[in-house]
Amino acid sequence: MPQIASPRVLSLIPPMTQLNTPYPSTAYITGFLRSRGVAAVQEDLALALVLRLFSRAGLEAIRPAVEAVPNKKRSQQLWHFIEHYEQYLLTVDRVIAFLQGRDATLAYRIASRGYLPEGARFASLDNYMDPDDPEGGDPLAWAFGALGSYDRARHLATLYLNDLADVLREAVDPRFEFVRYAESLAMAQPTFEPLAKALAAAPNLVDDTLAELTVAAIERHQPDVVLLSVPFPGSVYAAFRIAQTIKQRWPQIRTVLGGGFVNTELRELKEPRVFDYFDFITLDDGEKPILALLEHFAGDRGASRLVRTYLREDDAVRYVNMMEADIPFSEVGTPTWDGLPIDRYLSLLDMLNPMHRLWSDGRWNKLTVAHGCYWKKCSFCDVTLDYISRYETASAEVLVDRIEAIIAETGQTGFHFVDEAAPPKMLRALAEELLRRKVSISWWGNIRFEKSFSPELCQLLADSGCIAISGGLEVASDRLLKLMKKGVSVEQVARVTQGFTEAGILVHAYLMYGFPTQTVQDTVDALEYVRQLFDNGCIQSGFFHRFACTVHSPVGQNPDEYGVKLIPQPQITFARNDVGFIDPTGTDHEAMGRALNKALYNFMHGIGLEMNVQQWFDVRVPKPRVPRHFIARALQQRD
């Protein structure tokens, strides 16, 4: 490869990540590279793709594909799209502008229920009937009240976009999702074959649109190096399509792949065909590997001295890792959103719960308080990987310097701290520094529900601008919490969360089912704990996810300690992360999951908190062993 004295670097966010705010990976690496004097720019092709498809011109392009679907295969939503096509054309650009905050007065027309063509997704409104007035005429009046027309309109507009996404999925690309786009092609795929076949197939409308956007970005910036960050399996296919377009037209451009998916799933990569699309693949934090690559491109570093980098040599995959110290967290620089259209992101409202909606509602400046996790003991977590195991902090002064710089650049004061678990000591120091400097922000982030979060600290965090926190309660069982080395108890979680709630901070609990040796009785008891936590106002939001055993976790590496046996895997040449296991307990976790998610959905809307938790299950389950007022008594003991 020819040398490049002063390379121009373009970082791209591939579809799909999130629509309300930029995924932070490009902002982090662009800010870092600029701090080192590198000409670095960035673009969000995920947002650009959605804005192109969900526009008047986009719908005009989708219409022929809908009409090409045989009548017998058309769903109710496709027929609805055809019947109301003209109304979709008239409304789509206005709805997008409204969700971007550029046409607020449209809320009154949307909320009237006479402006939008309402398809199949609007049937979900039946779920919002007032539990005290099930025969009421307006299902949204209970959820939003008489004065909530703006939020009501955003929820309706979100349903409208979901209707159109269903049309696109059925008529154009069955893999399309706003978040998990074509993720089955990449997630824990032992071979590259499914992805290779998809990339070799004739491009559809979504592929062609993405290719056009890619070409425009390359022509606009004229980069020598393109960095693609894939945080999730749902962004891998599009990243490869982008790289494919670049290599077909500009084979001299160096393409580099990195991100969370690579760091967790491609650590055993042996497939040389991946390098038909990417020249290099880097692992873990990108700052040091990218600097080494730029030195390599300039002729100042040989290929054998690269850092945590895969490349292809003689049609074989080679991993090179010159052992050098990483860039200290205090020296990675300030993220920059320069180049990203921060006024064009979509503030969606798909979940009415006030805490749950933060993930898709509003544009948040993303920032990290500390690198890695200070606890790093949880047996379900990737504690052996760098993003968890290498714990580093910066001073509160440095963090607030970054906060002030970001506010000056974006003009926005909302921050989402994206730590694995923000340490209480650092949060205290940060809060005190924010108050000392009189820097006014709103922020939320993830923590561990540990006893260090006293009521006094919770109030301090609230005073500094904390509006919400999330944390892992996981299995809500003291036996299983001990087994997974979580370091908390249910009583402790209750007391800590009450402290946050009393300070006016919303609380979201991450919940888990299907952990090794978890029985039906454990599951019923866990749901009873969760019911009581909601009923006592300790938590306002939650999410149950099925436990997945990863190869990088203590369970995956030492299954005997957790009473399970791993299922042998095929030969791995591409992705490896989740690994199946046999639990001799034999619990039907799929049936348990249906009940848990149904109950939790209702709890978040204040429904069913007085019910016996057995009633949520569609299979016979035992009575909960948890005393009916266990949480209330635990809170009284704290008082």
Rosetta blueprint (number, residue, H / E / L):
1 M L
2 P L
3 Q L
4 I L
5 A L
6 S L
7 P L
8 R E
9 V E
10 L E
11 S E
12 L E
13 I E
14 P L
15 P L
16 M L
17 T L
18 Q L
19 L L
20 N L
21 T L
22 P L
23 Y L
24 P L
25 S H
26 T H
27 A H
28 Y H
29 I H
30 T H
31 G H
32 F H
33 L H
34 R H
35 S H
36 R L
37 G L
38 V L
39 A E
40 A E
41 V E
42 Q E
43 E E
44 D E
45 L H
46 A H
47 L H
48 A H
49 L H
50 V H
51 L H
52 R H
53 L H
54 F L
55 S L
56 R H
57 A H
58 G H
59 L H
60 E H
61 A H
62 I H
63 R H
64 P H
65 A H
66 V H
67 E H
68 A L
69 V L
70 P L
71 N H
72 K H
73 K H
74 R L
75 S L
76 Q H
77 Q H
78 L H
79 W H
80 H H
81 F H
82 I H
83 E H
84 H L
85 Y H
86 E H
87 Q H
88 Y H
89 L H
90 L H
91 T H
92 V H
93 D H
94 R H
95 V H
96 I H
97 A H
98 F H
99 L H
100 Q L
101 G L
102 R L
103 D L
104 A H
105 T H
106 L H
107 A H
108 Y H
109 R H
110 I H
111 A H
112 S L
113 R L
114 G L
115 Y L
116 L L
117 P L
118 E L
119 G L
120 A H
121 R H
122 F H
123 A H
124 S H
125 L H
126 D H
127 N H
128 Y H
129 M L
130 D L
131 P L
132 D L
133 D L
134 P L
135 E L
136 G L
137 G L
138 D L
139 P H
140 L H
141 A H
142 W H
143 A H
144 F H
145 G L
146 A L
147 L L
148 G L
149 S H
150 Y H
151 D H
152 R H
153 A H
154 R H
155 H H
156 L H
157 A H
158 T H
159 L H
160 Y H
161 L H
162 N H
163 D H
164 L H
165 A H
166 D H
167 V H
168 L H
169 R H
170 E H
171 A H
172 V L
173 D L
174 P L
175 R L
176 F L
177 E L
178 F L
179 V L
180 R L
181 Y L
182 A L
183 E H
184 S H
185 L H
186 A L
187 M L
188 A L
189 Q L
190 P L
191 T L
192 F L
193 E H
194 P H
195 L H
196 A H
197 K H
198 A H
199 L H
200 A H
201 A L
202 A L
203 P L
204 N L
205 L H
206 V H
207 D H
208 D H
209 T H
210 L H
211 A H
212 E H
213 L H
214 T H
215 V H
216 A H
217 A H
218 I H
219 E H
220 R H
221 H H
222 Q L
223 P L
224 D L
225 V E
226 V E
227 L E
228 L E
229 S E
230 V L
231 P L
232 F L
233 P H
234 G H
235 S H
236 V H
237 Y H
238 A H
239 A H
240 F H
241 R H
242 I H
243 A H
244 Q H
245 T H
246 I H
247 K H
248 Q H
249 R H
250 W L
251 P L
252 Q L
253 I L
254 R E
255 T E
256 V E
257 L E
258 G E
259 G L
260 G H
261 F H
262 V H
263 N H
264 T H
265 E H
266 L L
267 R L
268 E L
269 L L
270 K L
271 E L
272 P H
273 R H
274 V H
275 F H
276 D H
277 Y L
278 F L
279 D L
280 F E
281 I E
282 T E
283 L L
284 D L
285 D L
286 G L
287 E H
288 K H
289 P H
290 I H
291 L H
292 A H
293 L H
294 L H
295 E H
296 H H
297 F H
298 A L
299 G L
300 D L
301 R L
302 G L
303 A H
304 S H
305 R H
306 L L
307 V L
308 R L
309 T E
310 Y E
311 L E
312 R E
313 E E
314 D L
315 D L
316 A E
317 V E
318 R E
319 Y E
320 V E
321 N L
322 M L
323 M L
324 E L
325 A L
326 D L
327 I L
328 P L
329 F H
330 S H
331 E H
332 V L
333 G L
334 T L
335 P L
336 T L
337 W L
338 D L
339 G L
340 L L
341 P L
342 I L
343 D L
344 R L
345 Y L
346 L L
347 S L
348 L L
349 L L
350 D L
351 M L
352 L L
353 N L
354 P L
355 M L
356 H H
357 R H
358 L H
359 W H
360 S L
361 D L
362 G L
363 R L
364 W L
365 N E
366 K E
367 L E
368 T L
369 V L
370 A E
371 H E
372 G L
373 C L
374 Y L
375 W L
376 K L
377 K L
378 C L
379 S L
380 F L
381 C L
382 D L
383 V L
384 T L
385 L L
386 D H
387 Y H
388 I H
389 S H
390 R L
391 Y L
392 E E
393 T E
394 A L
395 S L
396 A H
397 E H
398 V H
399 L H
400 V H
401 D H
402 R H
403 I H
404 E H
405 A H
406 I H
407 I H
408 A H
409 E H
410 T H
411 G L
412 Q L
413 T L
414 G E
415 F E
416 H E
417 F E
418 V L
419 D L
420 E L
421 A L
422 A L
423 P L
424 P H
425 K H
426 M H
427 L H
428 R H
429 A H
430 L H
431 A H
432 E H
433 E H
434 L H
435 L H
436 R H
437 R H
438 K L
439 V L
440 S L
441 I L
442 S E
443 W E
444 W E
445 G E
446 N E
447 I E
448 R L
449 F L
450 E L
451 K L
452 S L
453 F L
454 S L
455 P H
456 E H
457 L H
458 C H
459 Q H
460 L H
461 L H
462 A H
463 D H
464 S L
465 G L
466 C E
467 I E
468 A E
469 I E
470 S E
471 G E
472 G E
473 L E
474 E E
475 V L
476 A L
477 S L
478 D H
479 R H
480 L H
481 L H
482 K H
483 L H
484 M L
485 K L
486 K L
487 G L
488 V L
489 S L
490 V H
491 E H
492 Q H
493 V H
494 A H
495 R H
496 V H
497 T H
498 Q H
499 G H
500 F H
501 T H
502 E H
503 A L
504 G L
505 I L
506 L E
507 V E
508 H E
509 A E
510 Y E
511 L E
512 M E
513 Y E
514 G L
515 F L
516 P L
517 T L
518 Q L
519 T L
520 V H
521 Q H
522 D H
523 T H
524 V H
525 D H
526 A H
527 L H
528 E H
529 Y H
530 V H
531 R H
532 Q H
533 L H
534 F H
535 D H
536 N L
537 G L
538 C L
539 I L
540 Q L
541 S E
542 G E
543 F E
544 F E
545 H E
546 R E
547 F L
548 A L
549 C L
550 T E
551 V L
552 H L
553 S L
554 P H
555 V H
556 G H
557 Q H
558 N L
559 P H
560 D H
561 E H
562 Y H
563 G L
564 V L
565 K E
566 L E
567 I L
568 P L
569 Q L
570 P L
571 Q L
572 I L
573 T L
574 F L
575 A L
576 R L
577 N L
578 D E
579 V L
580 G L
581 F E
582 I E
583 D L
584 P L
585 T L
586 G L
587 T L
588 D L
589 H H
590 E H
591 A H
592 M H
593 G H
594 R H
595 A H
596 L H
597 N H
598 K H
599 A H
600 L H
601 Y H
602 N H
603 F H
604 M H
605 H L
606 G L
607 I L
608 G L
609 L L
610 E L
611 M L
612 N L
613 V H
614 Q H
615 Q H
616 W H
617 F L
618 D L
619 V L
620 R L
621 V L
622 P L
623 K L
624 P L
625 R L
626 V L
627 P L
628 R L
629 H L
630 F H
631 I H
632 A H
633 R H
634 A H
635 L H
636 Q H
637 Q H
638 R H
639 D L
